[in-house]
């Protein structure tokens, strides 16, 4: 199976042996081992028409009035630090 990807570094990352890959990539490489991948080939994203089409075909997001897009968190308040040190 030949995989086409628009992520150029992925080609070289997966050519390395598993033992020499960084820890964060080893998990991904282990998951991919169950597939029969012959090679990963880079292809410019604008030439990957189906993927480009699917990335643009999003569902409209519906939010209730009480749902906020972002939640503000004050991280200084819960820290057990005296006012003098703060």
TORSETI-429442 format. One record per residue (C-alpha): residue number from 1; x, y, z. Coordinates in nm, 2 decimals. Layout:
N
R  num      c1      c2      c3
R  NUM       X       Y       Z
...
END
This chain:
86
R  num      c1      c2      c3
R    1    0.00    0.00    0.00
R    2    0.13    0.34   -0.09
R    3    0.02    0.63    0.13
R    4    0.00    0.98   -0.01
R    5    0.05    1.26    0.25
R    6    0.08    1.64    0.23
R    7    0.32    1.62    0.53
R    8    0.67    1.62    0.38
R    9    0.86    1.53    0.71
R   10    0.65    1.21    0.75
R   11    0.84    1.05    0.46
R   12    1.18    1.07    0.64
R   13    1.04    1.00    0.99
R   14    0.90    0.66    0.89
R   15    1.22    0.55    0.71
R   16    1.41    0.56    1.04
R   17    1.42    0.25    1.26
R   18    1.18    0.25    1.55
R   19    1.46    0.25    1.81
R   20    1.61    0.57    1.68
R   21    1.28    0.76    1.66
R   22    1.18    1.01    1.93
R   23    0.95    0.87    2.20
R   24    0.65    1.08    2.08
R   25    0.68    0.93    1.73
R   26    0.74    0.57    1.84
R   27    0.37    0.53    1.94
R   28    0.25    0.65    1.61
R   29    0.50    0.42    1.43
R   30    0.39    0.12    1.64
R   31    0.02    0.18    1.54
R   32    0.11    0.20    1.17
R   33    0.29   -0.13    1.18
R   34   -0.03   -0.33    1.16
R   35   -0.09   -0.19    0.81
R   36    0.10   -0.31    0.50
R   37    0.26    0.02    0.41
R   38    0.52    0.00    0.13
R   39    0.60    0.37    0.12
R   40    0.48    0.71    0.21
R   41    0.49    0.96   -0.08
R   42    0.47    1.33   -0.04
R   43    0.21    1.50   -0.26
R   44    0.12    1.87   -0.25
R   45   -0.20    1.94   -0.06
R   46   -0.36    2.12   -0.35
R   47   -0.32    1.81   -0.57
R   48   -0.51    1.59   -0.31
R   49   -0.85    1.69   -0.43
R   50   -1.06    1.45   -0.22
R   51   -0.89    1.54    0.11
R   52   -0.91    1.91    0.02
R   53   -1.28    1.88   -0.05
R   54   -1.34    1.69    0.27
R   55   -1.15    1.94    0.48
R   56   -1.38    2.22    0.35
R   57   -1.70    2.03    0.39
R   58   -1.76    2.10    0.76
R   59   -2.08    2.08    0.95
R   60   -2.22    2.41    1.09
R   61   -2.16    2.43    1.46
R   62   -2.46    2.49    1.68
R   63   -2.41    2.63    2.03
R   64   -2.65    2.70    2.30
R   65   -2.67    3.04    2.46
R   66   -2.50    2.92    2.78
R   67   -2.21    2.76    2.60
R   68   -1.90    2.98    2.56
R   69   -1.63    2.93    2.30
R   70   -1.35    2.99    2.55
R   71   -1.33    2.94    2.92
R   72   -1.11    3.19    3.11
R   73   -0.91    3.03    3.40
R   74   -0.72    3.23    3.65
R   75   -0.43    3.00    3.74
R   76   -0.27    3.23    4.00
R   77   -0.56    3.21    4.24
R   78   -0.55    2.83    4.32
R   79   -0.17    2.83    4.38
R   80   -0.08    2.79    4.75
R   81    0.15    3.09    4.75
R   82    0.15    3.36    5.01
R   83    0.07    3.72    4.91
R   84    0.43    3.82    5.01
R   85    0.59    3.57    4.77
R   86    0.34    3.64    4.50
END
